[in-house]
Amino acid sequence: MMLEKKFTDFTEELSSAKPVPGGGGACAAVGAFAAALGMMVANLTVGKKRYADVEEEVKEILARLEATRNELIILADKDAEAFEPLSKAYGLPKDTEEEQREKERIMEAALYEASRVPLEIMETVLGAMGDLKFLGEKGSKLAVSDVGVGILFAQAALEGASLNVLINTRLMKNRERAKELNQKADAMIQEGRKQKEEIYEDVLNKLR
């Protein structure tokens, strides 16, 4: 799996001229970092007498964030897999009308699949934001800055993944389907921005 490589190997591949990993895989990685930071805050909270009243909730959050982190690791690979058919479709011949129609058909399907994975990344990251909010409010005060870093990473992953939706939907012939995908991305961006502002501001207030 892509994110099971050494960090230096992953960044070497990311910086190469190869088409994958690219922005989608990087967004999945950054989202996984956000979830992992939340897990760290949860682990620093569990078992402390001071936070005994929220321990069960924090344990549930810890399990959810672990699932989120693992899902984003999988999505980094899925993003690369979804791009492969699209990269091949660009090279299909279009000398005859029949070849043109076949290329358009294959391109349309490939563009849709390449748009769905970054949407999955967005949905997964957005789900973690609520858990980061709880940890910022109720988790270990010693690690509140890590909640702040986590929410910034989550927002970067969310908005970055949306660009990978837009670069594909703009080429789709089915404009209704493209509009639907774009609207899903836009709605998640708006929700993510709202949560990020609330959580980050709360963290800053606690630190100042």
Secondary structure in CASP SS format (residue, H / E / C, confidence):
PFRMAT SS
TARGET T0000
AUTHOR 0000-0000-0000
METHOD secondary structure of the structure
MODEL  1
M C 1.00
M H 1.00
L H 1.00
E H 1.00
K C 1.00
K C 1.00
F H 1.00
T H 1.00
D H 1.00
F H 1.00
T H 1.00
E H 1.00
E H 1.00
L H 1.00
S C 1.00
S C 1.00
A C 1.00
K C 1.00
P C 1.00
V C 1.00
P C 1.00
G C 1.00
G H 1.00
G H 1.00
G H 1.00
A H 1.00
C H 1.00
A H 1.00
A H 1.00
V H 1.00
G H 1.00
A H 1.00
F H 1.00
A H 1.00
A H 1.00
A H 1.00
L H 1.00
G H 1.00
M H 1.00
M H 1.00
V H 1.00
A H 1.00
N H 1.00
L H 1.00
T H 1.00
V C 1.00
G C 1.00
K C 1.00
K H 1.00
R H 1.00
Y H 1.00
A H 1.00
D H 1.00
V H 1.00
E H 1.00
E H 1.00
E H 1.00
V H 1.00
K H 1.00
E H 1.00
I H 1.00
L H 1.00
A H 1.00
R H 1.00
L H 1.00
E H 1.00
A H 1.00
T H 1.00
R H 1.00
N H 1.00
E H 1.00
L H 1.00
I H 1.00
I H 1.00
L H 1.00
A H 1.00
D H 1.00
K H 1.00
D H 1.00
A H 1.00
E H 1.00
A H 1.00
F H 1.00
E H 1.00
P H 1.00
L H 1.00
S H 1.00
K H 1.00
A H 1.00
Y H 1.00
G C 1.00
L C 1.00
P C 1.00
K C 1.00
D C 1.00
T C 1.00
E H 1.00
E H 1.00
E H 1.00
Q H 1.00
R H 1.00
E H 1.00
K H 1.00
E H 1.00
R H 1.00
I H 1.00
M H 1.00
E H 1.00
A H 1.00
A H 1.00
L H 1.00
Y H 1.00
E H 1.00
A H 1.00
S H 1.00
R H 1.00
V H 1.00
P H 1.00
L H 1.00
E H 1.00
I H 1.00
M H 1.00
E H 1.00
T H 1.00
V H 1.00
L H 1.00
G H 1.00
A H 1.00
M H 1.00
G H 1.00
D H 1.00
L H 1.00
K H 1.00
F H 1.00
L H 1.00
G H 1.00
E H 1.00
K H 1.00
G C 1.00
S C 1.00
K H 1.00
L H 1.00
A H 1.00
V H 1.00
S H 1.00
D H 1.00
V H 1.00
G H 1.00
V H 1.00
G H 1.00
I H 1.00
L H 1.00
F H 1.00
A H 1.00
Q H 1.00
A H 1.00
A H 1.00
L H 1.00
E H 1.00
G H 1.00
A H 1.00
S H 1.00
L H 1.00
N H 1.00
V H 1.00
L H 1.00
I H 1.00
N H 1.00
T H 1.00
R C 1.00
L C 1.00
M C 1.00
K C 1.00
N C 1.00
R H 1.00
E H 1.00
R H 1.00
A H 1.00
K H 1.00
E H 1.00
L H 1.00
N H 1.00
Q H 1.00
K H 1.00
A H 1.00
D H 1.00
A H 1.00
M H 1.00
I H 1.00
Q H 1.00
E H 1.00
G H 1.00
R H 1.00
K H 1.00
Q H 1.00
K H 1.00
E H 1.00
E H 1.00
I H 1.00
Y H 1.00
E H 1.00
D H 1.00
V H 1.00
L H 1.00
N H 1.00
K H 1.00
L H 1.00
R C 1.00
END
